[in-house]
């Protein structure tokens, strides 16, 4: 508990703050800029404002959250929740805060639905799936011939498709004789990897489908594909519900260490999320969940451990030991996944303790091992994976950037949702900001905030916070405008009224109260800038460590992977010092390459073997124990950084600002 009030954290938005005891959760959400649906205005009739209390100690937030930190459940609330089959939730309009809380807002209760940008990209994929279907005519049974119908089906498959040594799944065996009767000895048989018969249909029946899933630390994306044509029939994505237990990987490992049921809770959460995405994707494609015959999974090592229900605590410290590095094939039913009863789950291999199957999937998609150029691939996220190399060799590393790029650890930070500031421009002379929010294509200078009788010119969404791409742009723009000094401190000598001070600590007024969703000014603080400096320094230092190990000073091309990487302007990435020096024209964003790699492995059996080879051939550099990582990290704290020049950006960067005067021109509280 804070001396000034009670700590409340809302997930998955990541917004947090202090509220007074007795405040309703709904009012706390409004104070902190978290949108929760409440159609009935607190009359206990709509049931839209559900939240769920997460119990346990959350070291990341330095709080212990418990259900009894809310006022007791009363009869009317209990009856409404029971009618909605949501007994695990509370209604935020009536529950009052009595202690520190970490609350999860279900998707259906969020006023502003999350924007998750993980669409599949167009790629040329040779279709060679593990699941094949065959139409066969099975010989009749006869007296004195004792092979059984399974033996006769084996003969038919050998004669028709040359398949030998097959096994049969129990689910298929149970359906064999009924299908033979119904199909009059004609069958459509589904075979996995030329090894196992797992589905038997009477007569001729087409249709084989699979799901590729990328389990990210922040988001989960699922791609439903036709395994015959390769077509993506549906794409679904959602926030990773494990965010509730920690925004970054080490926070989740820490949660496991401090909570006995931690692994089971996070395992159950991700399975529920994947089952939900599978159901949504199947419905969108006009299929049933039982029509999904195979699943391919990519994710970082912690996500894969938790997906499998394996305790990840060994990844929390040296030597960062994996439970298993290699690819695995498992039955979906054994994991609790509601797909086809005999569906296979293929888990892609990992490279090392902190470079997992998601990075292997990126390699499969981007194929740096087939390039002559020196390529740097950066998958920007809560934990950034970096690959350097070409057809001769590949090296990889992991950098703990933390969740700042996702909007967490930022005072007004939020994830990408309507109302989040995602683009920022600052006038170089006046320091005046012009920004754009998700959900409105216009810039803030075009807004007509006095529009009452007509919606013309009135923004659909006011500024609710700032997301990852917005915080990167605002820090880079502040630097370009001379409002930030190279060391990251605000420049008090800049002639703008947008800088305010609390003692020696500055803050920049990005959105005025009338531009803000909660009617309060939105600031970029000194701590916000520092958190971005730390995150970008970690990523840059990781890339520089690989370049030093390779003995090179420049790369030919940089590829930014990941949903977040796709929304970073390459020029701002260079100005910020996020990536090593490179011609901006040679920097490209490729979207969710990990998801694309999982999709390629779903559609092409040979690519799974290639993934296994790549996982063992990449040389992994452990930055956590690299003696020179700290030196590179410290040198990269500055904007852009102190260790290397950026000659081609000289015309964009302002002259070094004058040192801040000892006596401030003005001091006022924010």
C-alpha positions in Angstrom: 0.0 0.0 0.0 1.2 3.5 -0.9 1.4 6.2 1.8 -0.9 8.3 -0.4 -3.4 5.6 -1.3 -3.9 2.2 -2.8 -2.1 0.8 -5.9 -4.3 -0.4 -8.7 -3.0 -2.0 -11.9 -5.3 -2.7 -14.8 -4.4 -5.4 -17.3 -3.9 -5.8 -20.3 -3.6 -2.1 -20.8 -0.8 -1.8 -18.2 -2.3 1.4 -16.7 -1.6 1.8 -13.1 -1.9 4.4 -10.4 -2.9 5.3 -6.8 -6.6 5.7 -5.8 -8.3 6.5 -2.5 -9.8 3.7 -0.4 -13.5 3.3 -1.1 -13.2 4.3 -4.8 -15.2 2.0 -7.0 -13.1 0.0 -9.6 -15.1 1.8 -12.4 -14.1 5.2 -11.0 -10.5 4.1 -10.5 -10.5 3.0 -14.2 -11.8 6.4 -15.3 -9.2 8.2 -13.2 -6.4 6.1 -14.8 -7.8 6.4 -18.3 -8.9 2.8 -18.6 -12.0 2.3 -20.7 -14.5 -0.2 -19.2 -18.0 -0.7 -20.6 -20.8 0.4 -18.3 -24.1 0.9 -20.2 -26.3 1.0 -17.2 -24.3 3.6 -15.4 -23.8 1.5 -12.3 -27.4 0.3 -11.8 -26.4 -3.4 -11.8 -28.4 -4.3 -14.8 -26.1 -4.6 -17.8 -23.2 -6.6 -16.4 -20.8 -5.2 -18.9 -18.3 -3.8 -16.5 -16.7 -7.1 -15.4 -13.2 -7.3 -14.0 -11.2 -10.2 -12.5 -9.0 -9.9 -9.4 -5.7 -11.7 -9.8 -4.5 -13.2 -6.5 -0.8 -13.3 -5.5 2.3 -11.3 -5.0 3.4 -9.4 -8.1 7.0 -8.3 -7.7 7.0 -6.3 -10.9 4.5 -3.9 -9.3 5.6 -4.5 -5.7 2.0 -5.3 -4.7 0.1 -8.2 -3.3 -3.4 -8.5 -4.8 -6.2 -10.5 -3.3 -10.0 -10.9 -3.8 -10.7 -9.5 -0.3 -9.0 -6.2 -1.3 -12.5 -5.4 -2.8 -15.7 -4.9 -0.8 -17.6 -8.1 -0.2 -19.8 -9.5 -3.0 -23.5 -8.7 -2.2 -26.5 -10.7 -3.3 -27.6 -8.6 -6.3 -24.1 -8.6 -7.8 -23.7 -12.3 -7.2 -27.0 -13.1 -8.9 -26.1 -11.0 -12.0 -22.7 -12.6 -12.3 -24.1 -16.1 -11.8 -26.6 -15.5 -14.6 -23.7 -14.6 -16.9 -21.6 -17.6 -15.8 -19.0 -15.1 -14.6 -18.7 -16.0 -11.0 -14.9 -15.5 -11.1 -15.4 -11.8 -11.9 -16.6 -8.7 -10.1 -18.7 -5.7 -11.4 -16.5 -2.6 -11.4 -19.4 -0.3 -10.9 -20.2 -1.6 -7.4 -16.9 -3.2 -6.1 -14.9 -0.7 -4.0 -11.1 -0.8 -3.6 -9.9 -1.7 -0.1 -6.3 -2.7 -0.8 -3.7 -3.0 -3.6 -5.1 -4.7 -6.6 -4.1 -6.2 -10.0 -7.2 -6.4 -12.1 -7.8 -8.0 -15.5 -10.4 -6.5 -17.8 -11.9 -9.1 -20.1 -12.0 -8.3 -23.7 -15.8 -8.0 -23.8 -15.7 -5.4 -21.0 -13.1 -3.1 -22.6 -14.6 0.1 -24.0 -11.7 0.4 -26.5 -10.8 -3.0 -27.9 -7.2 -3.8 -28.4 -5.6 -3.3 -31.8 -3.3 -6.2 -32.5 -1.4 -5.9 -35.7 -0.3 -9.4 -36.6 -1.8 -10.0 -40.1 -0.2 -12.7 -42.2 2.0 -11.4 -45.0 2.0 -12.6 -48.6 4.7 -15.2 -49.1 5.5 -17.8 -51.7 5.2 -21.1 -49.9 5.7 -24.5 -51.4 2.7 -26.6 -50.1 4.0 -29.9 -48.7 1.9 -30.4 -45.5 2.4 -33.1 -42.9 -1.3 -34.0 -43.2 -2.4 -35.7 -46.4 -5.7 -37.2 -47.4 -6.2 -40.3 -49.5 -9.3 -41.9 -51.1 -9.2 -45.7 -51.0 -11.4 -48.7 -51.7 -11.0 -51.3 -49.0 -11.4 -55.0 -49.8 -14.4 -56.8 -48.3 -13.9 -59.1 -45.3 -14.4 -62.8 -45.9 -14.7 -66.0 -43.9 -11.4 -67.5 -43.0 -9.4 -64.3 -43.6 -8.4 -62.8 -40.2 -6.4 -59.6 -41.0 -9.1 -57.3 -39.7 -10.4 -54.1 -41.4 -7.3 -52.2 -40.2 -5.0 -54.7 -42.0 -7.2 -54.4 -45.2 -7.0 -50.6 -45.0 -3.2 -50.8 -44.7 -3.1 -52.9 -47.8 -5.3 -50.4 -49.6 -3.1 -47.4 -48.6 0.1 -49.3 -49.6 -1.4 -50.1 -53.1 -2.8 -46.6 -53.6 -0.2 -44.3 -52.0 2.8 -46.5 -51.4 2.5 -46.0 -47.6 4.0 -48.7 -45.4 4.4 -49.2 -41.7 1.5 -47.0 -40.7 0.0 -46.9 -37.2 -3.6 -45.9 -36.4 -4.8 -43.5 -33.7 -7.5 -44.9 -31.4 -9.9 -42.2 -32.5 -9.6 -43.3 -36.1 -9.8 -47.0 -35.2 -13.1 -46.5 -33.4 -14.5 -44.9 -36.5 -13.1 -47.4 -39.0 -15.9 -50.0 -39.2 -18.8 -47.5 -39.0 -17.2 -45.6 -41.9 -16.7 -48.7 -43.9 -20.4 -49.6 -43.6 -21.5 -46.1 -44.4 -19.1 -45.6 -47.3 -19.7 -49.1 -48.7 -16.0 -49.9 -48.2 -14.9 -46.5 -49.8 -13.0 -44.2 -47.4 -11.2 -40.9 -47.2 -8.3 -41.3 -44.9 -6.2 -38.6 -43.3 -2.6 -39.5 -42.6 -0.1 -37.5 -40.6 3.6 -37.4 -41.7 3.2 -40.7 -43.7 3.1 -42.4 -40.3 -0.3 -42.4 -38.7 -3.9 -42.7 -39.8 -5.8 -40.3 -37.5 -9.1 -39.6 -39.3 -11.4 -41.9 -41.4 -14.3 -40.6 -43.3 -16.9 -42.6 -45.2 -16.8 -42.1 -49.0 -15.1 -39.2 -50.7 -14.7 -36.1 -48.5 -12.3 -33.1 -49.0 -10.9 -30.7 -46.5 -7.8 -30.6 -44.4 -7.0 -27.6 -42.2 -4.4 -26.4 -39.7 -3.6 -23.6 -37.3 -0.3 -21.7 -37.0 0.1 -20.0 -33.6 2.7 -17.4 -32.6 2.7 -17.1 -28.8 4.2 -13.7 -28.1 4.9 -12.3 -24.6 2.3 -9.6 -25.3 0.1 -11.0 -28.0 -1.0 -14.3 -29.5 -1.8 -14.6 -33.2 -3.4 -17.6 -34.9 -3.6 -18.2 -38.7 -6.1 -20.8 -40.0 -4.9 -22.3 -43.3 -6.2 -24.6 -45.9 -3.5 -27.3 -46.0 -4.2 -28.2 -49.6 -4.0 -24.7 -51.0 -2.0 -22.8 -48.4 -4.7 -20.1 -48.3 -5.1 -18.2 -45.0 -8.8 -18.6 -44.3 -8.9 -16.6 -41.0 -6.6 -14.7 -38.8 -7.3 -14.1 -35.1 -5.3 -12.4 -32.4 -5.6 -11.5 -28.7 -3.6 -10.2 -25.8 -1.6 -12.9 -24.1 -3.6 -13.3 -20.8 -0.3 -14.1 -19.0 0.3 -10.4 -19.0 -1.7 -10.4 -15.8 1.1 -12.3 -14.1 3.9 -10.1 -15.5 4.5 -7.9 -18.5 8.0 -9.3 -19.3 9.5 -12.7 -19.2 11.4 -12.4 -16.0 8.4 -11.1 -14.2 6.5 -14.3 -15.2 9.4 -16.5 -14.2 9.5 -14.6 -10.9 5.8 -15.1 -10.4 6.4 -18.9 -10.8 9.2 -18.8 -8.2 7.0 -16.9 -5.7 3.7 -18.7 -6.4 3.4 -22.4 -6.2 0.5 -22.6 -8.7 2.2 -20.1 -11.0 3.1 -22.5 -13.8 -0.3 -24.1 -13.8 -2.1 -20.8 -13.8 -0.2 -19.5 -16.8 -0.4 -22.8 -18.6 -4.1 -22.8 -18.2 -4.4 -19.2 -19.3 -2.5 -19.7 -22.6 -4.5 -22.9 -23.4 -7.8 -21.1 -22.9 -6.5 -18.2 -25.1 -5.5 -20.6 -27.9 -8.8 -22.6 -27.7 -10.7 -19.3 -27.9 -8.7 -18.1 -31.0 -9.1 -21.5 -32.6 -12.9 -21.4 -32.1 -13.1 -17.8 -33.5 -10.9 -18.7 -36.5 -12.9 -21.8 -37.3 -16.2 -19.9 -37.0 -14.9 -17.1 -39.3 -13.9 -19.7 -41.9 -17.2 -21.6 -41.7 -15.6 -24.6 -40.1 -15.8 -26.5 -36.8 -13.0 -26.6 -34.3 -12.8 -30.3 -34.9 -11.9 -29.6 -38.5 -8.5 -28.3 -37.4 -6.1 -31.3 -38.0 -2.7 -29.8 -37.0 -1.3 -27.0 -35.0 2.2 -25.5 -35.3 3.4 -23.3 -32.4 6.2 -20.7 -32.2 7.1 -18.7 -29.2 10.0 -17.6 -27.0 11.5 -20.2 -24.6 9.4 -19.0 -21.6 6.2 -19.0 -23.6 6.9 -22.6 -24.9 7.7 -23.8 -21.4 4.4 -22.4 -20.1 2.5 -23.6 -23.1 3.7 -27.1 -22.3 3.1 -26.7 -18.6 6.8 -26.9 -17.9 8.2 -24.9 -14.9 10.3 -22.1 -16.5 12.3 -21.1 -13.4 15.6 -22.5 -14.8 15.4 -19.8 -17.4 15.5 -17.2 -14.7 19.3 -17.4 -14.1 22.5 -18.8 -15.5 23.1 -21.1 -17.2 19.5 -20.5 -18.5 18.8 -24.2 -19.1 16.0 -25.3 -21.4 13.9 -28.3 -20.6 14.1 -29.3 -24.3 15.7 -27.5 -27.2 14.4 -29.7 -30.1 11.2 -29.8 -32.0 8.3 -31.8 -30.5 5.2 -33.5 -31.8 2.4 -34.0 -29.3 -1.3 -34.8 -29.3 -3.5 -31.7 -28.9 -5.8 -33.7 -26.6 -2.9 -34.4 -24.2 -2.4 -30.6 -23.8 -6.1 -29.8 -23.4 -6.5 -28.2 -26.8 -9.9 -28.5 -28.3 -9.1 -29.3 -31.9 -9.6 -32.5 -33.9 -9.5 -35.4 -31.3 -6.3 -36.8 -32.9 -4.7 -33.5 -34.1 -1.0 -33.2 -33.9 0.8 -30.2 -32.3 4.3 -29.4 -33.7 6.4 -27.2 -31.5 9.2 -25.6 -33.4 12.8 -25.9 -31.9 14.6 -23.3 -29.9 18.2 -22.1 -30.2 19.2 -21.4 -26.6 17.9 -20.3 -23.2 16.7 -16.9 -24.3 16.3 -17.3 -28.1 13.4 -19.6 -28.8 11.1 -21.1 -31.4 9.9 -17.7 -32.4 13.3 -16.7 -33.6 13.7 -20.0 -35.4 10.4 -19.2 -37.1 11.8 -15.8 -38.2 14.8 -17.5 -39.7 12.5 -19.9 -41.6 10.5 -16.9 -43.0 13.3 -14.5 -43.8 16.0 -17.0 -44.8 19.1 -15.0 -43.9 21.1 -18.3 -44.4 20.4 -18.0 -48.2 21.6 -14.4 -48.5 24.9 -13.0 -49.7 24.4 -9.7 -47.9 25.2 -9.1 -44.3 21.7 -9.0 -42.7 20.7 -7.9 -39.3 17.2 -9.1 -38.2 15.7 -7.5 -35.1 12.4 -8.9 -33.7 11.3 -5.9 -31.6 9.3 -6.8 -28.5 9.3 -7.2 -24.8 12.3 -9.4 -25.3 14.1 -8.6 -28.5 15.7 -11.4 -30.5 18.6 -10.4 -32.9 20.1 -12.3 -35.7 23.2 -11.4 -37.7 24.7 -13.2 -40.7 24.3 -14.5 -44.2 24.7 -17.8 -46.0 28.1 -18.4 -44.4 27.2 -18.2 -40.8 24.5 -16.9 -38.4 24.7 -15.5 -34.8 21.9 -14.7 -32.5 21.4 -12.9 -29.2 18.6 -11.8 -26.9 18.2 -8.3 -25.4 15.9 -7.7 -22.4 14.3 -4.5 -23.7 11.4 -4.7 -21.3 7.8 -3.6 -21.9 8.5 0.1 -22.5 8.1 -0.3 -26.3 4.7 -1.7 -25.6 3.6 1.4 -23.7 4.3 -0.1 -20.2 6.6 1.6 -17.8 5.4 4.9 -19.4 3.4 7.3 -17.2 0.7 7.7 -19.8 1.5 4.5 -21.6 -1.1 2.1 -23.0 -1.2 -0.7 -25.6 -2.3 -0.1 -29.1 -6.1 0.7 -28.8 -8.4 3.4 -30.2 -7.3 6.7 -28.6 -3.7 5.8 -28.2 -1.3 8.4 -29.6 0.7 6.6 -32.3 2.3 9.4 -34.4 3.9 12.6 -33.2 5.5 15.6 -34.9 6.9 18.6 -32.9 7.6 22.0 -34.4 11.4 22.6 -34.3 11.0 26.3 -33.3 8.0 26.5 -31.1 8.0 23.0 -29.6 4.2 22.7 -30.4 3.1 19.0 -30.8 0.9 17.6 -33.5 -0.2 14.0 -32.9 -2.5 11.3 -34.3 -4.4 8.7 -32.4 -5.4 5.2 -33.4 -9.0 5.4 -34.7 -8.7 8.8 -36.4 -6.6 9.5 -39.5 -6.4 13.3 -38.8 -3.7 15.1 -36.9 -4.6 16.8 -33.6 -4.2 20.3 -35.2 -7.2 19.4 -37.4 -9.5 18.6 -34.5 -12.4 20.9 -33.8 -12.9 20.4 -30.1 -15.7 23.0 -30.0 -17.8 21.0 -32.5 -21.1 20.3 -30.7 -24.0 20.4 -33.1 -22.1 18.5 -35.8 -19.5 15.8 -35.7 -17.6 17.4 -38.5 -14.0 18.0 -37.4 -14.7 16.5 -34.0 -12.3 13.6 -33.1 -13.9 10.2 -32.7 -11.3 9.4 -30.0 -9.5 11.8 -27.7 -6.0 11.0 -26.5 -6.3 8.2 -23.9 -2.5 7.6 -23.7 0.5 6.8 -25.8 1.5 3.5 -27.3 4.9 2.1 -28.3 5.2 3.7 -31.7 4.1 7.0 -30.3 6.6 7.1 -27.4 9.4 6.3 -29.8 8.4 9.1 -32.1 7.9 11.7 -29.4 11.3 11.0 -27.8 13.0 11.2 -31.2 11.0 14.4 -32.1 11.9 16.0 -28.7 15.5 15.4 -29.5 15.3 16.7 -33.0 13.5 19.8 -31.8 16.3 20.4 -29.2 13.9 19.9 -26.3 15.9 16.9 -25.2 19.7 16.9 -24.7 21.8 14.0 -25.9 21.9 12.6 -22.4 18.1 12.5 -22.3 17.6 15.4 -20.0 15.0 18.1 -20.9 16.6 21.3 -22.1 15.3 24.2 -19.9 16.8 26.8 -22.3 14.4 25.9 -25.1 11.8 28.7 -25.6 8.6 26.7 -25.3 5.8 26.8 -22.9 5.3 23.1 -23.3 8.1 22.3 -20.8 7.1 22.3 -17.1 9.2 21.6 -14.1 9.0 20.0 -10.7 12.3 21.1 -9.2 15.0 19.9 -11.5 12.8 17.3 -13.2 11.2 18.4 -16.5 8.1 17.1 -18.4 6.7 17.8 -21.8 3.0 18.6 -22.2 2.0 16.5 -25.2 -1.8 16.8 -25.0 -3.8 19.5 -23.2 -6.8 18.6 -21.0 -9.3 19.4 -23.7 -7.5 16.9 -26.0 -7.4 14.1 -23.4 -10.0 11.4 -22.9 -10.0 11.8 -19.1 -9.8 15.6 -19.2 -6.3 15.7 -17.7 -3.1 16.8 -19.4 -0.9 14.1 -20.9 2.8 14.5 -20.2 6.0 12.8 -21.3 8.1 12.7 -18.2 11.8 12.4 -17.5 11.3 8.9 -16.3 9.5 8.0 -19.6 12.4 9.2 -21.6 14.8 7.3 -19.3 12.8 4.1 -19.8 13.0 4.4 -23.5 16.7 5.1 -23.4 17.2 1.9 -21.3 15.1 -0.2 -23.7 16.8 1.1 -26.9 20.2 0.8 -25.4 19.6 -2.8 -24.5 18.6 -3.6 -28.1 21.4 -1.6 -29.7 24.0 -3.1 -27.4 22.8 -6.6 -28.3 23.3 -5.8 -32.0 26.7 -4.3 -31.5 27.9 -7.3 -29.5 27.0 -9.5 -32.4 28.8 -7.2 -34.9 31.9 -7.1 -32.7 31.9 -10.9 -32.5 31.7 -11.0 -36.2 34.4 -8.4 -36.7 32.2 -6.1 -38.9 31.4 -2.4 -38.5 28.4 -2.1 -40.8 25.5 -4.3 -42.0 24.1 -4.2 -45.5 20.5 -4.5 -44.6 18.3 -4.4 -41.5 15.0 -6.2 -41.2 12.6 -5.1 -38.4 10.3 -8.0 -37.5 7.3 -8.3 -35.2 4.0 -6.4 -35.1 5.7 -3.5 -33.2 8.7 -3.4 -35.6 6.3 -2.9 -38.5 5.1 0.4 -37.1 8.5 1.9 -36.4 9.6 4.6 -38.9 13.2 3.5 -39.8 14.3 7.2 -39.7 13.1 7.5 -36.1 14.7 4.2 -35.2 18.0 5.7 -36.4 17.5 9.0 -34.7 16.7 7.3 -31.4 19.7 5.0 -31.8 17.5 1.9 -31.7 19.5 0.1 -34.4 23.0 0.3 -35.8 23.9 2.7 -38.6 22.4 1.7 -42.0 21.0 3.4 -45.1 17.3 4.1 -44.3 16.4 2.7 -47.7 17.9 -0.6 -46.7 15.8 -0.9 -43.6 12.5 -2.7 -44.0 9.7 -4.0 -41.8 8.3 -7.5 -42.5 5.4 -7.8 -40.0 4.9 -10.8 -37.8 7.7 -12.9 -39.3 7.5 -15.4 -36.4 3.9 -16.0 -37.3 4.8 -16.3 -41.0 7.5 -18.9 -40.1 5.0 -20.9 -38.1 2.6 -20.8 -41.0 5.4 -21.9 -43.4 6.2 -24.9 -41.1 2.5 -25.7 -41.0 2.3 -25.9 -44.8 5.7 -27.4 -45.6 7.1 -30.5 -43.8 10.6 -29.9 -45.2 10.7 -26.5 -43.5 10.4 -28.3 -40.1 13.5 -30.2 -40.8 15.2 -27.0 -41.9 14.1 -25.3 -38.7 15.7 -28.1 -36.6 19.0 -27.7 -38.6 18.9 -23.9 -38.2 18.3 -24.1 -34.4 21.5 -26.2 -34.0 23.6 -24.2 -36.5 23.1 -20.7 -35.2 25.8 -19.5 -32.9 24.2 -18.1 -29.8 25.9 -15.2 -27.9 24.8 -14.8 -24.3 24.6 -11.1 -23.7 23.8 -11.6 -20.0 27.3 -12.8 -19.3 29.2 -10.9 -22.1 31.8 -8.7 -20.4 31.6 -5.9 -23.0 27.8 -5.8 -23.1 27.7 -3.2 -20.2 30.1 -1.0 -22.0 28.0 -1.0 -25.2 24.9 -0.5 -23.1 26.2 2.6 -21.4 27.5 4.0 -24.7 24.0 3.5 -26.2 22.1 5.4 -23.5 22.6 8.7 -25.2 20.6 10.0 -28.1 21.3 8.6 -30.7 24.2 7.1 -28.7 27.8 8.0 -27.7 29.7 5.2 -29.3 29.3 5.6 -33.1 28.7 8.6 -35.4 25.6 8.8 -37.7 27.1 10.9 -40.5 24.1 10.6 -42.9 21.8 12.0 -40.2 23.9 15.2 -39.6 21.5 17.4 -41.6 18.5 16.1 -39.5 20.0 16.6 -36.1 20.0 20.0 -34.4 23.1 21.6 -33.0 23.9 20.3 -29.5 21.6 22.2 -27.1 23.1 24.7 -24.7 23.6 23.2 -21.2 20.6 23.8 -19.0 21.0 26.9 -16.8 21.5 26.5 -13.1 18.5 28.7 -12.4 15.3 27.6 -14.1 13.3 30.3 -15.9 10.0 29.0 -14.4 8.8 26.4 -12.0 5.3 25.1 -11.7 3.8 21.9 -10.6 2.2 19.5 -13.1 
